[in-house]
Amino acid sequence: MAFTRSSGIFLHVASLPSEHGIGDLGAGARSFVDFLALADQTYWQFCPLGPTDPGLGNSPYQSYSAFAGNPLFIDLHDLVERGWLENDELGSPEFDPHSVDYDAVEAYKEPLLASAVSRFDEAASEDELNAIDAFVEENQWVDEYATYMVLKSRFDSQPWPEWPEEYRLRFQGAMEDAREELAAERRYHIVTQYWFDRQWAALREYAADRGIEFVGDVPIYVGLDSVDVWANPAAFQLDENNQPTAVAGVPPNPGDDGQRWGNPLYDWDRLAESEYGWWLDRIRRLFDLVDVTRLDHFQGFHEYWAIPAASDNAGDGEWRDGPGAAFFETVADELGRVPFIAEDLGFPDEELFALMDQFDLPGMRVPLYADWCQQGSMHQPIEYPENVVAYTSTHDTNTVVGYYETLGARQRECLHYNLGTGGNDIAWSMIDAVWDSAAVIAITPMWDLLGLGSEARYNTPGSLEGNWKWRCTEEGFDRAIADRLAELTRRRSR
């Protein structure tokens, strides 16, 4: 097994405290690392780190790039210390410390970042300029990302499938002209990606010095409106005009109509011919940033639901074979044994579990999915096997308190019996049960540590409004909470 018995906390970077409207890689992030260390934790888990699409609710699972970092996470105080901004330029913005207003944050931070880039290019030393060049040379995706973002701006933020043909299909002459004509605009995206990487590396080193490892997240699918699809059409199921022929989703279940996500699907046969080159680059990039990676919707590597692009009905789809063991054998051959967590909460079957067992990948368990009155329900903490990662709740569920408040009387009574609790301090009762389980890793989101209700729910799947906004304040990193979790962690041998 790749993991030892341990535990950690989930808190997305956007949810960190800062005075600039959104979490960043500065003092708030270091405070959280200190809190993790005080709480005797091993892992900090977060959502994908890429730049988000306002048109899709700023979901970190719908990014413009699977490789880039979100420039809104850049710590402005670091830029002041390096001389690229003046402290008085930061002003005294009044942001809600409990919620992210993405539009207001962009309006505030992007002009400051643009000023900093301009000042950097005017005054940077030769070594600093060479460092930028080396960064681009080592990260070929940066050039494509910068070109994509400036073209998106040129075409009024339209998705790339609606761009003029010469840009949509990447005619060589048009692309060369765009890179030359928009060089200054491209520079903004190149330098801000360099700053994100440098600040992230410093934060990761700070965490490693305190015994904290990072758990990242790979959404199996990327958004259609992304540089990933635009620059790598051969990796996806597209027609001659680079339009999807089929899109991702899940089939109907009893009581629902399924879901049509709309993401383009991979052309796994063609990817196999290139020995999964794009995917290997993606995984290498992520492990430059994190220590462990959760593979979201692991089901898609085994088999995936393909819906005809022309249909709005998820039920019109069909199951198709994913790459299976061949993909993970290639990853192992090229990268060695990398620590993955498999998100297997969709439609698991024996073949899926066999694939996970073949590569010793732990699955997931979430007690909020348990039937508390059914003996042997797989999501009851007492039933967890060792090779799973257990969560009190996730970014896609209600909080423990919010969930408990919606339970019917019988399920609540069974939960009380199962956990040996009367219902007081239910979040910590759930944390204790998960920590006490056999699961090799136990994770709780910060909102459960704080005992918060549905007001702190991070995301409601299938909705675009009101998600990804919750933030923690510095007061949340309370020493008494850290001590309580540390004591529980030691008592449960994590």
C-alpha positions as CSV (number, residue, x, y, z in Angstrom):
1,M,0.0,0.0,0.0
2,A,1.3,3.4,-1.0
3,F,0.0,5.1,2.2
4,T,0.3,4.8,5.9
5,R,-2.5,5.5,8.5
6,S,-2.8,9.2,8.6
7,S,-5.3,12.1,8.3
8,G,-5.7,15.7,6.9
9,I,-8.0,18.6,6.2
10,F,-9.7,19.8,3.0
11,L,-9.7,23.5,2.4
12,H,-9.6,25.0,-1.1
13,V,-7.1,27.8,-1.7
14,A,-9.9,30.2,-2.7
15,S,-11.3,29.7,0.8
16,L,-8.2,30.8,2.7
17,P,-8.3,34.1,4.6
18,S,-6.9,37.2,3.0
19,E,-7.8,40.9,2.8
20,H,-8.0,40.7,-1.0
21,G,-11.3,38.9,-1.4
22,I,-10.1,35.4,-2.2
23,G,-7.6,33.0,-0.6
24,D,-4.0,33.4,-1.9
25,L,-0.6,31.9,-1.5
26,G,0.5,34.3,1.2
27,A,0.1,34.7,4.9
28,G,-3.3,33.0,5.1
29,A,-2.0,29.9,3.4
30,R,1.0,29.8,5.8
31,S,-1.3,30.2,8.8
32,F,-3.3,27.2,7.6
33,V,-0.2,25.1,7.2
34,D,0.7,26.1,10.8
35,F,-2.8,25.1,11.9
36,L,-2.4,21.7,10.2
37,A,1.0,21.2,11.9
38,L,-0.5,22.1,15.3
39,A,-3.4,19.7,14.7
40,D,-0.8,16.9,14.0
41,Q,-2.2,16.4,10.4
42,T,-0.3,15.0,7.4
43,Y,-2.4,16.3,4.4
44,W,-3.8,19.4,3.0
45,Q,-6.3,18.6,0.3
46,F,-7.8,21.2,-2.2
47,C,-9.7,21.5,-5.5
48,P,-8.0,21.9,-8.8
49,L,-5.8,25.0,-9.0
50,G,-6.5,26.3,-12.5
51,P,-8.1,29.6,-13.7
52,T,-11.8,29.3,-13.6
53,D,-14.6,30.3,-16.1
54,P,-17.0,32.9,-14.8
55,G,-19.6,31.7,-17.2
56,L,-19.6,28.3,-15.5
57,G,-19.9,29.6,-12.0
58,N,-16.1,29.7,-11.4
59,S,-16.0,26.0,-10.7
60,P,-12.4,24.8,-10.2
61,Y,-13.6,21.7,-12.1
62,Q,-14.2,23.8,-15.3
63,S,-10.9,25.5,-15.9
64,Y,-9.4,27.2,-18.9
65,S,-6.3,25.0,-18.5
66,A,-5.4,21.7,-16.8
67,F,-1.8,23.0,-16.4
68,A,-2.1,26.6,-15.4
69,G,-2.5,28.1,-11.9
70,N,-5.2,30.6,-11.1
71,P,-3.5,34.1,-11.1
72,L,-6.1,35.3,-8.6
73,F,-4.3,33.2,-6.1
74,I,-1.1,35.2,-6.4
75,D,-0.1,36.9,-3.2
76,L,0.0,40.7,-3.8
77,H,2.1,41.4,-0.7
78,D,4.9,39.2,-2.2
79,L,4.9,41.4,-5.3
80,V,5.2,44.5,-3.0
81,E,8.1,43.0,-1.2
82,R,9.8,42.3,-4.6
83,G,9.3,45.9,-5.8
84,W,6.7,45.2,-8.5
85,L,3.9,47.0,-6.6
86,E,3.8,49.8,-4.1
87,N,2.0,49.1,-0.8
88,D,-0.3,52.1,-1.2
89,E,-1.5,50.7,-4.6
90,L,-3.2,47.8,-2.8
91,G,-5.5,50.3,-1.1
92,S,-8.0,49.2,1.6
93,P,-10.5,47.0,-0.3
94,E,-13.6,45.9,1.6
95,F,-14.4,42.3,0.8
96,D,-16.6,39.9,2.6
97,P,-14.3,37.7,4.7
98,H,-16.8,34.8,4.5
99,S,-17.5,34.7,0.8
100,V,-15.7,35.2,-2.5
101,D,-17.2,37.7,-5.0
102,Y,-15.3,36.6,-8.1
103,D,-16.3,39.6,-10.2
104,A,-15.2,42.0,-7.6
105,V,-11.9,40.2,-7.0
106,E,-11.1,40.1,-10.7
107,A,-11.8,43.9,-11.0
108,Y,-9.5,44.5,-8.1
109,K,-6.6,42.1,-8.7
110,E,-6.2,42.0,-12.4
111,P,-5.2,45.7,-12.9
112,L,-2.8,45.3,-10.1
113,L,-1.2,42.2,-11.6
114,A,-1.0,44.0,-15.0
115,S,0.8,47.0,-13.3
116,A,3.2,44.6,-11.6
117,V,4.0,42.8,-14.9
118,S,4.7,46.1,-16.6
119,R,7.0,47.2,-13.8
120,F,8.7,43.8,-13.7
121,D,9.5,44.0,-17.5
122,E,10.9,47.5,-17.0
123,A,13.1,46.9,-14.0
124,A,13.8,43.2,-13.6
125,S,17.4,42.0,-13.5
126,E,18.9,39.9,-16.2
127,D,18.7,36.9,-13.9
128,E,15.0,37.4,-13.2
129,L,14.3,37.8,-17.0
130,N,16.3,34.6,-17.6
131,A,14.3,32.8,-15.0
132,I,11.1,33.6,-16.9
133,D,12.6,32.3,-20.1
134,A,13.7,29.1,-18.4
135,F,10.3,28.6,-16.9
136,V,8.7,28.8,-20.4
137,E,11.3,26.5,-21.8
138,E,10.6,23.9,-19.1
139,N,6.8,24.3,-19.3
140,Q,5.8,24.3,-23.0
141,W,2.1,24.6,-22.1
142,V,2.7,28.2,-20.9
143,D,3.1,29.6,-24.4
144,E,-0.1,27.9,-25.7
145,Y,-2.0,29.0,-22.6
146,A,-0.9,32.7,-23.0
147,T,-1.9,32.6,-26.7
148,Y,-5.3,31.1,-25.9
149,M,-6.1,33.6,-23.2
150,V,-5.3,36.7,-25.4
151,L,-7.3,35.3,-28.3
152,K,-10.2,34.7,-26.0
153,S,-9.9,38.3,-24.9
154,R,-9.7,39.5,-28.5
155,F,-12.9,37.7,-29.3
156,D,-14.9,39.1,-26.4
157,S,-14.5,36.0,-24.2
158,Q,-16.4,33.8,-26.6
159,P,-15.6,30.1,-26.4
160,W,-13.0,29.0,-28.9
161,P,-15.4,26.9,-31.0
162,E,-17.1,30.3,-31.9
163,W,-13.8,32.0,-33.0
164,P,-13.1,32.7,-36.7
165,E,-12.0,29.6,-38.6
166,E,-8.4,30.5,-38.9
167,Y,-8.0,30.7,-35.1
168,R,-10.5,27.9,-34.3
169,L,-8.6,25.5,-36.5
170,R,-5.2,27.1,-35.7
171,F,-4.0,27.9,-39.2
172,Q,-0.2,28.4,-39.0
173,G,-0.1,31.9,-40.4
174,A,-2.9,33.2,-38.2
175,M,-1.2,31.7,-35.1
176,E,2.1,33.3,-35.9
177,D,0.6,36.7,-36.5
178,A,-1.4,36.5,-33.3
179,R,1.7,35.6,-31.2
180,E,3.6,38.6,-32.7
181,E,0.7,41.1,-32.6
182,L,-0.4,40.2,-29.1
183,A,3.1,39.7,-27.6
184,A,2.5,42.3,-24.8
185,E,-0.8,40.8,-23.8
186,R,0.7,37.3,-23.9
187,R,3.5,38.5,-21.6
188,Y,1.0,39.2,-18.8
189,H,-0.1,35.6,-18.8
190,I,3.4,34.2,-18.9
191,V,4.7,36.3,-16.1
192,T,1.7,35.7,-13.8
193,Q,2.1,32.0,-14.4
194,Y,5.7,32.2,-13.4
195,W,4.8,34.1,-10.2
196,F,2.1,31.5,-9.3
197,D,4.7,28.7,-9.7
198,R,7.3,30.5,-7.7
199,Q,4.9,31.4,-4.9
200,W,3.5,27.8,-4.9
201,A,6.9,26.3,-4.7
202,A,7.7,28.5,-1.7
203,L,4.4,27.5,0.0
204,R,5.0,23.8,-0.7
205,E,8.5,24.1,0.8
206,Y,7.1,25.8,3.9
207,A,4.6,23.0,4.3
208,A,7.1,20.2,3.8
209,D,9.3,21.8,6.5
210,R,6.3,21.3,8.8
211,G,5.5,17.7,7.7
212,I,2.5,18.7,5.6
213,E,1.9,17.1,2.2
214,F,-0.4,18.4,-0.6
215,V,-3.3,16.4,-2.1
216,G,-4.3,17.7,-5.5
217,D,-7.2,16.8,-7.7
218,V,-7.5,15.8,-11.4
219,P,-10.9,16.1,-13.0
220,I,-10.9,13.4,-15.6
221,Y,-12.5,15.7,-18.1
222,V,-11.5,19.2,-19.2
223,G,-13.9,21.9,-20.4
224,L,-14.6,22.3,-24.1
225,D,-13.7,26.0,-23.7
226,S,-10.1,25.3,-22.7
227,V,-6.7,25.6,-24.1
228,D,-6.4,21.8,-23.6
229,V,-9.0,21.0,-26.2
230,W,-8.1,23.9,-28.5
231,A,-4.4,23.1,-28.7
232,N,-4.7,19.3,-28.6
233,P,-7.7,18.4,-30.8
234,A,-6.3,15.0,-31.7
235,A,-6.7,13.9,-28.1
236,F,-10.4,14.3,-28.2
237,Q,-13.5,13.0,-30.0
238,L,-13.9,15.9,-32.4
239,D,-15.1,16.2,-36.0
240,E,-13.3,17.9,-38.9
241,N,-14.3,21.3,-37.6
242,N,-13.0,20.5,-34.1
243,Q,-16.6,20.2,-32.7
244,P,-17.3,17.3,-30.3
245,T,-19.0,14.3,-31.7
246,A,-19.9,13.0,-28.2
247,V,-19.9,14.5,-24.7
248,A,-19.5,13.3,-21.2
249,G,-22.2,12.6,-18.6
250,V,-23.8,9.9,-16.5
251,P,-26.8,7.6,-17.4
252,P,-30.2,7.9,-15.8
253,N,-30.8,6.2,-12.4
254,P,-34.2,5.3,-11.0
255,G,-35.7,8.6,-10.1
256,D,-33.5,10.9,-12.2
257,D,-32.8,11.6,-15.9
258,G,-29.0,11.3,-15.7
259,Q,-26.7,14.2,-16.3
260,R,-25.3,15.7,-19.5
261,W,-22.0,17.4,-18.5
262,G,-21.1,18.5,-22.0
263,N,-17.3,17.9,-21.7
264,P,-15.6,16.6,-24.8
265,L,-14.5,12.9,-24.5
266,Y,-11.0,11.6,-25.0
267,D,-10.1,9.7,-28.1
268,W,-8.4,6.9,-26.1
269,D,-7.3,4.9,-29.1
270,R,-5.4,7.8,-30.6
271,L,-4.0,8.7,-27.2
272,A,-2.8,5.1,-26.9
273,E,-0.9,5.5,-30.2
274,S,1.0,8.4,-28.6
275,E,1.6,6.4,-25.4
276,Y,-0.9,8.8,-23.6
277,G,1.6,11.7,-24.1
278,W,-0.9,14.5,-23.2
279,W,-2.0,12.7,-20.1
280,L,1.5,12.0,-19.0
281,D,2.4,15.7,-19.3
282,R,-0.7,16.5,-17.3
283,I,0.3,14.1,-14.5
284,R,3.9,15.3,-14.5
285,R,2.7,18.9,-14.1
286,L,0.5,18.1,-11.2
287,F,3.1,16.2,-9.4
288,D,5.4,19.2,-9.7
289,L,2.8,20.9,-7.5
290,V,1.5,18.2,-5.2
291,D,2.4,15.0,-3.4
292,V,-0.7,13.0,-3.8
293,T,-3.5,13.2,-6.5
294,R,-7.1,12.3,-6.4
295,L,-8.4,11.0,-9.7
296,D,-11.9,12.5,-10.0
297,H,-14.6,10.2,-11.7
298,F,-12.2,7.2,-11.8
299,Q,-15.0,5.3,-13.5
300,G,-14.1,7.0,-16.7
301,F,-10.8,5.2,-16.9
302,H,-12.7,1.9,-16.9
303,E,-15.7,2.8,-19.0
304,Y,-17.4,6.1,-19.8
305,W,-20.9,7.3,-20.7
306,A,-20.9,8.9,-24.2
307,I,-23.8,11.1,-25.2
308,P,-24.2,12.2,-28.8
309,A,-23.2,15.8,-29.0
310,A,-26.4,16.7,-30.8
311,S,-28.6,15.3,-28.0
312,D,-29.7,17.0,-24.8
313,N,-30.9,13.8,-23.3
314,A,-28.4,11.9,-21.1
315,G,-30.4,8.7,-21.7
316,D,-29.3,8.7,-25.4
317,G,-25.8,7.8,-24.4
318,E,-24.0,4.5,-24.2
319,W,-21.2,2.9,-22.2
320,R,-17.8,2.8,-24.0
321,D,-14.6,1.2,-22.9
322,G,-12.0,3.5,-21.3
323,P,-8.2,2.8,-21.5
324,G,-8.2,0.6,-18.4
325,A,-5.0,-1.1,-17.2
326,A,-3.0,-0.1,-20.3
327,F,-3.1,3.6,-19.2
328,F,-2.0,2.9,-15.7
329,E,0.8,0.5,-16.9
330,T,2.1,3.3,-19.1
331,V,2.0,5.8,-16.2
332,A,3.9,3.3,-14.1
333,D,6.5,2.7,-16.8
334,E,7.1,6.4,-17.4
335,L,6.7,7.9,-14.0
336,G,7.0,5.0,-11.5
337,R,4.6,4.3,-8.8
338,V,2.7,7.6,-8.2
339,P,0.3,8.1,-5.3
340,F,-3.3,8.2,-6.6
341,I,-6.6,8.2,-4.8
342,A,-9.5,6.9,-7.0
343,E,-12.8,8.7,-6.7
344,D,-15.0,5.6,-7.2
345,L,-18.4,7.0,-6.0
346,G,-20.3,6.8,-9.4
347,F,-21.2,3.3,-10.8
348,P,-18.6,1.0,-9.2
349,D,-18.7,-2.7,-10.2
350,E,-16.4,-5.6,-9.7
351,E,-14.3,-4.8,-12.8
352,L,-13.7,-1.3,-11.6
353,F,-12.6,-2.6,-8.2
354,A,-10.4,-5.1,-9.9
355,L,-8.7,-2.3,-11.8
356,M,-8.2,-0.3,-8.6
357,D,-6.8,-3.5,-6.8
358,Q,-4.4,-4.2,-9.7
359,F,-2.7,-0.8,-9.1
360,D,-3.3,-0.7,-5.4
361,L,-5.4,2.5,-5.6
362,P,-7.5,3.4,-2.6
363,G,-11.1,4.3,-3.2
364,M,-13.3,6.7,-1.3
365,R,-16.0,6.5,1.4
366,V,-18.3,9.2,2.6
367,P,-20.6,8.6,5.6
368,L,-23.2,11.0,4.2
369,Y,-24.0,8.4,1.6
370,A,-24.7,5.7,4.2
371,D,-28.0,4.0,4.9
372,W,-27.7,4.0,8.7
373,C,-30.4,1.5,9.2
374,Q,-29.0,-1.1,6.8
375,Q,-26.5,-3.5,8.3
376,G,-23.3,-3.6,6.2
377,S,-24.0,-0.3,4.3
378,M,-20.6,0.4,2.7
379,H,-20.5,4.1,3.7
380,Q,-20.9,3.4,7.4
381,P,-17.5,4.1,9.0
382,I,-17.5,0.8,10.9
383,E,-17.6,-1.0,7.5
384,Y,-14.6,0.8,5.9
385,P,-11.8,-1.4,4.6
386,E,-8.2,-0.3,5.1
387,N,-7.5,0.7,1.5
388,V,-9.8,3.7,1.3
389,V,-9.7,7.4,2.0
390,A,-12.6,8.4,4.2
391,Y,-14.2,11.9,4.2
392,T,-16.6,13.3,6.7
393,S,-18.1,15.3,3.8
394,T,-16.8,16.5,0.5
395,H,-16.9,19.6,-1.7
396,D,-19.9,18.2,-3.5
397,T,-22.0,17.3,-0.4
398,N,-23.7,19.1,2.4
399,T,-21.7,19.7,5.6
400,V,-22.2,17.1,8.3
401,V,-24.4,19.5,10.3
402,G,-26.4,20.5,7.3
403,Y,-26.9,16.8,6.4
404,Y,-27.9,15.8,9.9
405,E,-30.5,18.5,10.0
406,T,-32.2,17.1,6.9
407,L,-32.2,13.4,8.1
408,G,-35.5,11.8,8.8
409,A,-36.3,10.5,12.3
410,R,-35.5,6.9,11.6
411,Q,-32.2,7.5,9.8
412,R,-31.2,9.9,12.6
413,E,-32.0,7.3,15.2
414,C,-30.0,4.7,13.4
415,L,-27.1,7.1,13.0
416,H,-27.1,7.8,16.7
417,Y,-26.9,4.0,17.4
418,N,-24.2,3.5,14.8
419,L,-21.9,6.2,16.0
420,G,-22.8,5.9,19.7
421,T,-23.9,9.5,20.0
422,G,-26.9,11.5,21.2
423,G,-26.6,14.0,18.4
424,N,-24.8,16.7,20.3
425,D,-21.7,18.0,18.5
426,I,-22.6,15.8,15.6
427,A,-19.8,17.1,13.3
428,W,-17.1,16.0,15.8
429,S,-18.9,12.6,16.4
430,M,-18.6,12.0,12.6
431,I,-15.0,13.1,12.6
432,D,-14.3,10.7,15.5
433,A,-16.0,7.8,13.6
434,V,-14.1,8.5,10.4
435,W,-10.8,8.8,12.3
436,D,-11.5,5.6,14.2
437,S,-12.3,3.7,11.1
438,A,-9.9,1.3,9.3
439,A,-9.5,3.7,6.4
440,V,-5.9,4.4,5.7
441,I,-6.5,8.1,5.3
442,A,-9.2,10.2,7.0
443,I,-10.0,13.7,5.8
444,T,-12.4,16.3,7.1
445,P,-13.2,19.6,5.4
446,M,-12.6,22.7,7.5
447,W,-16.4,23.5,7.7
448,D,-16.9,20.2,9.6
449,L,-14.1,21.0,12.1
450,L,-16.0,24.3,12.7
451,G,-19.3,22.6,13.0
452,L,-21.0,24.7,10.3
453,G,-24.3,24.1,8.7
454,S,-25.6,24.3,5.1
455,E,-24.6,27.9,4.9
456,A,-21.0,26.6,4.5
457,R,-21.8,24.1,1.7
458,Y,-19.2,24.6,-1.0
459,N,-21.0,23.2,-4.0
460,T,-24.4,21.8,-5.1
461,P,-23.9,19.7,-8.2
462,G,-26.0,20.6,-11.1
463,S,-26.3,24.3,-10.1
464,L,-24.3,27.3,-11.2
465,E,-25.3,29.8,-8.6
466,G,-23.9,30.3,-5.1
467,N,-21.1,27.7,-5.3
468,W,-17.3,27.8,-4.6
469,K,-17.7,30.9,-2.4
470,W,-17.3,29.9,1.2
471,R,-14.3,31.2,3.0
472,C,-12.6,30.6,6.4
473,T,-11.3,33.4,8.5
474,E,-8.1,33.5,10.6
475,E,-10.3,33.0,13.7
476,G,-11.2,29.6,12.3
477,F,-7.6,28.4,12.8
478,D,-8.2,28.3,16.5
479,R,-5.6,26.7,18.8
480,A,-8.3,24.9,20.8
481,I,-9.7,23.2,17.7
482,A,-6.1,22.3,16.6
483,D,-5.4,20.8,20.0
484,R,-8.7,18.8,19.9
485,L,-8.0,17.4,16.5
486,A,-4.4,16.6,17.5
487,E,-5.5,14.7,20.5
488,L,-8.1,12.7,18.5
489,T,-5.5,12.0,15.8
490,R,-3.1,10.6,18.4
491,R,-5.8,8.6,20.1
492,R,-6.9,7.0,16.8
493,S,-3.3,6.3,15.8
494,R,-3.2,8.6,12.8
